[in-house]
Amino acid sequence: MVQLTQALALEWARFGIRVNALCPGYVETPLNRDFFASEAGQALIRRIPQRRLGQLSDLDMPLRLLLSDKAAYMTGSAIVVDGGHLCSSL
């Protein structure tokens, strides 16, 4: 998805169309709540540096940024909202 975001950003920028990606980590939902309550789910949560699941509200401000005029010069960007999970293997 990040590569597609970047390719479309390059292609559509001349038309004034911005293309960005919001990349959430593990977010608690009614569908996955039982799994994350299990032993396997708790082990996965322990691997997230912030030691918690994301909530849908954690995505509000990054999404609002992307939708706002404050991000008028952003295109081809990927905003990762994952509690540090992506960089935890560094």
Wavefront OBJ file of the C-alpha trace (Angstrom):
o trace
v 0.000 0.000 0.000
v 2.861 2.389 0.735
v 4.339 1.817 -2.734
v 0.922 2.361 -4.330
v 0.507 5.535 -2.272
v 3.851 6.859 -3.493
v 3.225 5.919 -7.127
v -0.204 7.556 -7.176
v 1.149 10.627 -5.367
v 3.731 11.096 -8.127
v 1.196 10.535 -10.881
v -1.605 12.719 -9.517
v 0.350 15.583 -7.901
v 0.186 17.670 -11.081
v -3.600 17.579 -10.834
v -3.582 18.877 -7.264
v -4.516 15.482 -5.841
v -2.699 14.437 -2.677
v -2.289 10.744 -1.886
v -1.173 9.709 1.598
v -1.515 6.600 3.727
v -2.561 6.138 7.330
v -0.914 2.942 8.590
v -2.456 1.757 11.849
v -0.991 -0.959 13.986
v -3.121 -3.359 15.977
v -6.362 -1.588 16.873
v -8.880 -3.122 19.237
v -12.265 -3.783 17.655
v -15.261 -5.908 18.603
v -14.069 -8.523 16.071
v -10.615 -9.029 17.589
v -11.311 -8.308 21.275
v -11.587 -12.006 22.215
v -8.288 -12.845 20.512
v -6.425 -10.057 22.291
v -7.848 -11.236 25.604
v -6.331 -14.696 24.976
v -2.829 -15.753 25.946
v -1.631 -15.493 22.325
v -3.136 -12.026 22.000
v -1.540 -10.866 25.242
v 1.840 -12.138 24.022
v 1.441 -10.076 20.869
v 0.545 -6.977 22.888
v 3.723 -7.435 24.963
v 5.729 -7.083 21.724
v 4.292 -3.596 21.107
v 6.639 -1.040 22.719
v 3.744 0.912 24.259
v 2.412 -2.404 25.626
v -1.142 -1.670 24.549
v -3.468 -1.932 21.588
v -4.439 1.128 19.662
v -7.909 2.543 19.981
v -9.845 3.970 17.060
v -9.523 7.375 18.697
v -5.720 7.113 18.327
v -6.246 7.518 14.579
v -8.389 10.657 14.834
v -5.721 13.356 14.829
v -3.436 11.801 12.180
v -6.465 11.365 9.930
v -7.618 14.925 10.589
v -4.151 16.143 9.664
v -4.260 14.325 6.334
v -7.708 15.726 5.591
v -6.824 19.291 6.535
v -5.259 22.144 4.615
v -2.368 21.930 7.114
v -1.182 18.938 5.061
v -1.487 20.750 1.732
v 2.171 20.051 0.888
v 2.079 16.396 1.960
v 1.768 13.756 -0.704
v 3.236 10.282 -0.905
v 3.557 10.125 2.878
v 2.769 7.211 5.164
v 1.852 8.063 8.739
v 2.420 5.072 11.013
v 0.292 4.945 14.172
v 1.294 1.678 15.815
v 2.640 2.315 19.315
v 6.189 1.792 18.059
v 5.581 -1.723 16.748
v 7.145 -1.106 13.316
v 10.445 0.073 14.779
v 10.526 -2.523 17.586
v 12.677 -4.881 15.514
v 15.488 -2.296 15.236
l 1 2 3 4 5 6 7 8 9 10 11 12 13 14 15 16 17 18 19 20 21 22 23 24 25 26 27 28 29 30 31 32 33 34 35 36 37 38 39 40 41 42 43 44 45 46 47 48 49 50 51 52 53 54 55 56 57 58 59 60 61 62 63 64 65 66 67 68 69 70 71 72 73 74 75 76 77 78 79 80 81 82 83 84 85 86 87 88 89 90
